[in-house]
Amino acid sequence: MLTSCVFLTKQYCFAKGMLSPNTNIANANEIQNEIRIVQASLLGSILANLLLILGMAFLVGGLRYREQV
């Protein structure tokens, strides 16, 4: 999962012009913090969506089956 997240983040940075195909170590170190921010944002978004869906499932289940056995 982490490997694919790193790959997707690098692809995103390349598409936005933050990376070039021949990025050297100095440039990679400069954008390392930006990559971490994008990764944290992706992880936060995934976790928030999981919690939202779980909460909605509990809500709908509680509305449909009012009495729990």
PyMOL commands that place a pseudoatom at each C-alpha (Angstrom):
pseudoatom trace, name=CA, resn=MET, resi=1, chain=A, elem=C, hetatm=0, pos=[0.000, 0.000, 0.000]
pseudoatom trace, name=CA, resn=LEU, resi=2, chain=A, elem=C, hetatm=0, pos=[2.759, 2.424, 0.959]
pseudoatom trace, name=CA, resn=THR, resi=3, chain=A, elem=C, hetatm=0, pos=[4.709, 1.645, -2.200]
pseudoatom trace, name=CA, resn=SER, resi=4, chain=A, elem=C, hetatm=0, pos=[1.713, 2.399, -4.380]
pseudoatom trace, name=CA, resn=CYS, resi=5, chain=A, elem=C, hetatm=0, pos=[1.079, 5.606, -2.419]
pseudoatom trace, name=CA, resn=VAL, resi=6, chain=A, elem=C, hetatm=0, pos=[4.656, 6.751, -3.042]
pseudoatom trace, name=CA, resn=PHE, resi=7, chain=A, elem=C, hetatm=0, pos=[4.342, 5.862, -6.728]
pseudoatom trace, name=CA, resn=LEU, resi=8, chain=A, elem=C, hetatm=0, pos=[1.049, 7.739, -7.101]
pseudoatom trace, name=CA, resn=THR, resi=9, chain=A, elem=C, hetatm=0, pos=[2.443, 10.745, -5.256]
pseudoatom trace, name=CA, resn=LYS, resi=10, chain=A, elem=C, hetatm=0, pos=[5.466, 10.889, -7.547]
pseudoatom trace, name=CA, resn=GLN, resi=11, chain=A, elem=C, hetatm=0, pos=[3.207, 10.590, -10.588]
pseudoatom trace, name=CA, resn=TYR, resi=12, chain=A, elem=C, hetatm=0, pos=[1.061, 13.434, -9.256]
pseudoatom trace, name=CA, resn=CYS, resi=13, chain=A, elem=C, hetatm=0, pos=[4.110, 15.629, -8.695]
pseudoatom trace, name=CA, resn=PHE, resi=14, chain=A, elem=C, hetatm=0, pos=[5.385, 14.810, -12.183]
pseudoatom trace, name=CA, resn=ALA, resi=15, chain=A, elem=C, hetatm=0, pos=[2.020, 15.725, -13.713]
pseudoatom trace, name=CA, resn=LYS, resi=16, chain=A, elem=C, hetatm=0, pos=[1.916, 19.021, -11.823]
pseudoatom trace, name=CA, resn=GLY, resi=17, chain=A, elem=C, hetatm=0, pos=[5.423, 19.942, -12.936]
pseudoatom trace, name=CA, resn=MET, resi=18, chain=A, elem=C, hetatm=0, pos=[7.059, 19.489, -9.543]
pseudoatom trace, name=CA, resn=LEU, resi=19, chain=A, elem=C, hetatm=0, pos=[9.259, 16.693, -10.893]
pseudoatom trace, name=CA, resn=SER, resi=20, chain=A, elem=C, hetatm=0, pos=[11.061, 16.333, -14.156]
pseudoatom trace, name=CA, resn=PRO, resi=21, chain=A, elem=C, hetatm=0, pos=[12.036, 12.995, -15.712]
pseudoatom trace, name=CA, resn=ASN, resi=22, chain=A, elem=C, hetatm=0, pos=[15.691, 13.627, -14.849]
pseudoatom trace, name=CA, resn=THR, resi=23, chain=A, elem=C, hetatm=0, pos=[15.218, 14.794, -11.253]
pseudoatom trace, name=CA, resn=ASN, resi=24, chain=A, elem=C, hetatm=0, pos=[18.455, 14.761, -9.310]
pseudoatom trace, name=CA, resn=ILE, resi=25, chain=A, elem=C, hetatm=0, pos=[18.958, 14.158, -5.592]
pseudoatom trace, name=CA, resn=ALA, resi=26, chain=A, elem=C, hetatm=0, pos=[18.952, 17.861, -4.657]
pseudoatom trace, name=CA, resn=ASN, resi=27, chain=A, elem=C, hetatm=0, pos=[15.593, 18.469, -6.303]
pseudoatom trace, name=CA, resn=ALA, resi=28, chain=A, elem=C, hetatm=0, pos=[14.181, 15.287, -4.806]
pseudoatom trace, name=CA, resn=ASN, resi=29, chain=A, elem=C, hetatm=0, pos=[15.182, 16.468, -1.325]
pseudoatom trace, name=CA, resn=GLU, resi=30, chain=A, elem=C, hetatm=0, pos=[13.532, 19.845, -1.897]
pseudoatom trace, name=CA, resn=ILE, resi=31, chain=A, elem=C, hetatm=0, pos=[10.182, 18.327, -2.789]
pseudoatom trace, name=CA, resn=GLN, resi=32, chain=A, elem=C, hetatm=0, pos=[10.366, 15.567, -0.172]
pseudoatom trace, name=CA, resn=ASN, resi=33, chain=A, elem=C, hetatm=0, pos=[8.348, 17.712, 2.253]
pseudoatom trace, name=CA, resn=GLU, resi=34, chain=A, elem=C, hetatm=0, pos=[5.725, 18.373, -0.410]
pseudoatom trace, name=CA, resn=ILE, resi=35, chain=A, elem=C, hetatm=0, pos=[5.485, 14.663, -1.133]
pseudoatom trace, name=CA, resn=ARG, resi=36, chain=A, elem=C, hetatm=0, pos=[4.948, 14.001, 2.578]
pseudoatom trace, name=CA, resn=ILE, resi=37, chain=A, elem=C, hetatm=0, pos=[2.157, 16.590, 2.629]
pseudoatom trace, name=CA, resn=VAL, resi=38, chain=A, elem=C, hetatm=0, pos=[0.445, 14.990, -0.363]
pseudoatom trace, name=CA, resn=GLN, resi=39, chain=A, elem=C, hetatm=0, pos=[0.809, 11.518, 1.179]
pseudoatom trace, name=CA, resn=ALA, resi=40, chain=A, elem=C, hetatm=0, pos=[-0.632, 12.712, 4.490]
pseudoatom trace, name=CA, resn=SER, resi=41, chain=A, elem=C, hetatm=0, pos=[-3.490, 14.374, 2.641]
pseudoatom trace, name=CA, resn=LEU, resi=42, chain=A, elem=C, hetatm=0, pos=[-4.262, 11.180, 0.710]
pseudoatom trace, name=CA, resn=LEU, resi=43, chain=A, elem=C, hetatm=0, pos=[-4.135, 9.079, 3.864]
pseudoatom trace, name=CA, resn=GLY, resi=44, chain=A, elem=C, hetatm=0, pos=[-6.364, 11.520, 5.739]
pseudoatom trace, name=CA, resn=SER, resi=45, chain=A, elem=C, hetatm=0, pos=[-8.861, 11.537, 2.905]
pseudoatom trace, name=CA, resn=ILE, resi=46, chain=A, elem=C, hetatm=0, pos=[-8.993, 7.734, 2.785]
pseudoatom trace, name=CA, resn=LEU, resi=47, chain=A, elem=C, hetatm=0, pos=[-9.440, 7.443, 6.556]
pseudoatom trace, name=CA, resn=ALA, resi=48, chain=A, elem=C, hetatm=0, pos=[-12.127, 10.137, 6.620]
pseudoatom trace, name=CA, resn=ASN, resi=49, chain=A, elem=C, hetatm=0, pos=[-14.058, 8.410, 3.849]
pseudoatom trace, name=CA, resn=LEU, resi=50, chain=A, elem=C, hetatm=0, pos=[-13.833, 5.055, 5.620]
pseudoatom trace, name=CA, resn=LEU, resi=51, chain=A, elem=C, hetatm=0, pos=[-15.148, 6.573, 8.851]
pseudoatom trace, name=CA, resn=LEU, resi=52, chain=A, elem=C, hetatm=0, pos=[-17.914, 8.402, 7.008]
pseudoatom trace, name=CA, resn=ILE, resi=53, chain=A, elem=C, hetatm=0, pos=[-19.094, 5.235, 5.276]
pseudoatom trace, name=CA, resn=LEU, resi=54, chain=A, elem=C, hetatm=0, pos=[-18.933, 3.241, 8.514]
pseudoatom trace, name=CA, resn=GLY, resi=55, chain=A, elem=C, hetatm=0, pos=[-20.918, 5.917, 10.346]
pseudoatom trace, name=CA, resn=MET, resi=56, chain=A, elem=C, hetatm=0, pos=[-23.518, 6.061, 7.599]
pseudoatom trace, name=CA, resn=ALA, resi=57, chain=A, elem=C, hetatm=0, pos=[-23.856, 2.260, 7.702]
pseudoatom trace, name=CA, resn=PHE, resi=58, chain=A, elem=C, hetatm=0, pos=[-24.455, 2.407, 11.461]
pseudoatom trace, name=CA, resn=LEU, resi=59, chain=A, elem=C, hetatm=0, pos=[-27.000, 5.187, 11.018]
pseudoatom trace, name=CA, resn=VAL, resi=60, chain=A, elem=C, hetatm=0, pos=[-28.949, 3.458, 8.255]
pseudoatom trace, name=CA, resn=GLY, resi=61, chain=A, elem=C, hetatm=0, pos=[-28.810, 0.141, 10.108]
pseudoatom trace, name=CA, resn=GLY, resi=62, chain=A, elem=C, hetatm=0, pos=[-30.094, 1.832, 13.253]
pseudoatom trace, name=CA, resn=LEU, resi=63, chain=A, elem=C, hetatm=0, pos=[-32.938, 3.500, 11.390]
pseudoatom trace, name=CA, resn=ARG, resi=64, chain=A, elem=C, hetatm=0, pos=[-33.958, 0.302, 9.634]
pseudoatom trace, name=CA, resn=TYR, resi=65, chain=A, elem=C, hetatm=0, pos=[-33.693, -2.021, 12.645]
pseudoatom trace, name=CA, resn=ARG, resi=66, chain=A, elem=C, hetatm=0, pos=[-34.747, 0.099, 15.606]
pseudoatom trace, name=CA, resn=GLU, resi=67, chain=A, elem=C, hetatm=0, pos=[-34.779, -2.789, 18.082]
pseudoatom trace, name=CA, resn=GLN, resi=68, chain=A, elem=C, hetatm=0, pos=[-31.506, -4.654, 18.441]
pseudoatom trace, name=CA, resn=VAL, resi=69, chain=A, elem=C, hetatm=0, pos=[-31.611, -8.286, 19.460]
for i in range(1, 69): cmd.bond("trace and resi %d" % i, "trace and resi %d" % (i + 1))
show_as sticks, trace
zoom trace
